[in-house]
Amino acid sequence: MSPVSIAVLAVGMSVDALLASIGRGAAVQRPRFAEALRTGAVFGTVEAITPLIGWAAGLAASQYVAAVDHWIAFVLLGIVGGRMFLHSLKPAAERAEASQGNTLWALMATAVGTSIDAMAVGVSLAFLDVNIIVVALAIGFATFLMSTGGMMAGNLIGAKFGRWAERVGGMALVGLGISILHSHLMAG
């Protein structure tokens, strides 16, 4: 796999994490740069690990992973996106209080939900002659950069369009889950 192909793959695998982090940045009341870095680190780490898991699973039993990956992504993204959308409907005082409880669990669930496609890519890479470590690190690094930037951009967007940006972010995650499910159901 050429360096250009790896870069294109890394950026492509990072777009959904970028969208999720923009929505997250819009939802958090004035996120600090440290929070953006933490978001980027979690998204980047999960996004780097999932192709490795997919690659290993592809070597062991690709039909089992491919049979359920779209359902896992659909459920996780639906829950996180729906929760984000419903949170945007709350009055400002409740939203400020709820955003303080923005847990690591919610961040991890979002990261896993947005990285299921990277696991599926890892499965397909198991059948190609690639250095999976290089590919996984490229995906993780691109995701880290894009998610950190997305969190800060979401903060800027959130200052002016907070509720609407959070609603759009929530709907985007739900839509992404539906898209993943639809594409797998139509292909199968």
Buried (B, 14 or more C-beta within 10 A) or exposed (E): BEEEEBEEBBBBBBBBBBBBBBBBBBBBBEBEEEBBBBBBBBBBBBBBBBBBBBBBBBEEEBEEBBEEBBBBBBBBBBBBBBBBBEBBEBEEEEBEEEBEEBEEEBBBBBBBBBBBBBBBBBBBBBEEEBEBEEBBBBBBBBBBBBBBBBBBBBBEBBEEBBBEBBBBBBBBBBBBBBBBBEEBEEEE
